Amino acid sequence: MNLEGLSKIELEGKKKSLALIQMGVGGLGTVAGWVYANQTGGRFLRYVGFGFMGGAILGMTTYFITSQKSNKIDVEIDKRNVAYWKATMAEKGIKV
C-alpha cells in the first residue's frame, strides 16, 4: 500500500473507508446474531445478547485486521502535518 503518492484528502478517504468496512461487518454480525437467535427459538433477551455478541465479535475481528492499515495512514498524515508545521515556523523565523 503506497501512501506517499496520495494527497491528504485521499488518505482521509482511505481511513474513512476502512472504518466503513468495520461498521458494515459489525452490522452483519448483529444480523447474524439475530438470525441465530431466531433459529434457536429465543426471546427478547436472547435476541439482544446474540445480536450484541455477533456484532462485537465480527466488529472486533475486523478492527484488528484494519487497525494496522489505519495506523499507517495516521503516521503518513502526521508526517505531513509535522512537515507543514516546520515550514510554517521557518517562515516566521522560529527555530524548531
NORTA-V506579 format. One line per field, one symbol per residue. phi: phi as a letter, one per 20 degrees, with the letter a starting at -180 (. if undefined). psi: psi as a letter, one per 20 degrees, with the letter a starting at -180 (. if undefined). A space follows every 10 residues. Layout:
phi->???
psi->???
This chain:
phi->.eefeeffff ffffffffff ffffffffff fffffffffe medgffffff ffffffffff fffffeffff fffgffffgf ffffffffff feneec
psi->ooihiqrhhh ghghghhghh gghghhhhhg hhgggghghj lraghhgggh gghgggghgh ghghgihggh hhggggghgh gggggghghh hijpp.
